[in-house]
Amino acid sequence: FDIRTLKCLKKYKVHSGPVTALQVVEGTVFSSSWDGSVFSMPPDSGEGKRRTMGTEAESPSVLEMQVVGTSVYAGYRDGRARAWGASSLDKPTATFIAHDASMTQVLVDE
């Protein structure tokens, strides 16, 4: 959106479910969704990376996501938290089995 006019400048269709978090860090757009995926798109690339933790049917919903430094942290409906390198999102660098219930908030302090 253009902040001055509130006009939509560009639309991205990268998730098949509702978006649960959106963050822009140094021009890179990060988003997460109920479809179980985390997505990143560097500035001016027009292409991004979308990652799930299995097939879409198996992936639990991502309820919260936070980008801190060079890492992306996501909280899932299955009670797990996962971390990725923000530049690649190739595979999680860590998986934490944190709770028996959904993780609705992720707070990371550098």
N, C-alpha and C positions, 0 to 999 in steps of 0.2 A: 504494500500500500504506500502511496505517497502520503506522508504525514500531513502535509499542508492541505491537500485537496480531499484526502481520504479515498482517492480513486485507486482501484485495484490495478496494479501494474503487470502482474504475472500470476498465473495459476499453475500449481504443480499437482499432478495426480500420481502419487507414488505409493499410496496405501489403499488397501481394500476395506479398511475399517476406520472408525473415528480416530483422529489424531489426539494423543494424550499429552504430548509435550512438544514444544517448538523452541529452539534456541539458535541464535546466530552468533558465531564466534569467529572473529577476524574474517567476516564475509562468508564463511562456510555455514550452510543451513543444515541443522540437525533436527530430526523429528522422530517420534515414536508413535505406535498405534496399537489399538486393540487387535490388529491382525497379527501381532507377535513380532513385528519387525522394527528395526532401527534403521534410519536412512540418513545419509550425509551427501551434500552436494557442494563442492568447492565453488567459489565465486567465478562467474563467467564461463563455467565449464559446459553447462547444459546437460551434463551427465552426472549421475551420482551412484552411490553404492547402497544397496538395500540388503540387510542381513536378518535372517530369522534363526531360531534355534532348532530347526527341524522343518518338516513340511508345514504348510500353513495350518493344516488340521491339527498337528501336534503342538504347535507353538503356543505357549500361554500368552495372554495379552500383556503388553508392556503398559504398565499403569503410570510410570514416572521415569523421567530421563534427565540427566544432568551432565553437562560437559564441564570438566574442570581440568585446566592445564592441557595435557596431551591425551587425556582419557575421557571416554564416554561411559557413564554408569547408568544402568537401567534396573528398575524394580519391576518384577513380574507378578502376575496373578498367582503363580504357583509358590510364592514365598521366597523365591531366589532373587539374588542381585547378581548382575553380570557386569564385567568391565571389558572395554575394548580400547585399543589404541585409536585415537580420533582420526589419524591419517589413513588408516587402512580398513578398519572394521572387518578384517579377514576372519578372525575367530576370536572368541573371548580370551582375554589374557588371564581372567580369573572368574570363577563362579562361586558364589557364597550361598550356602543353604542357610538362610537366615531365619525364616519363620514358618510356622505351620499354616499361616493365612497369607492373604495377599499383601504385597509390599506397595503401599500407596504413597510413600514418600522416600526420597533418596536425598540425603544431605551429606556432602563430602566437603571436608575442610582440607585445603592444601597444606 
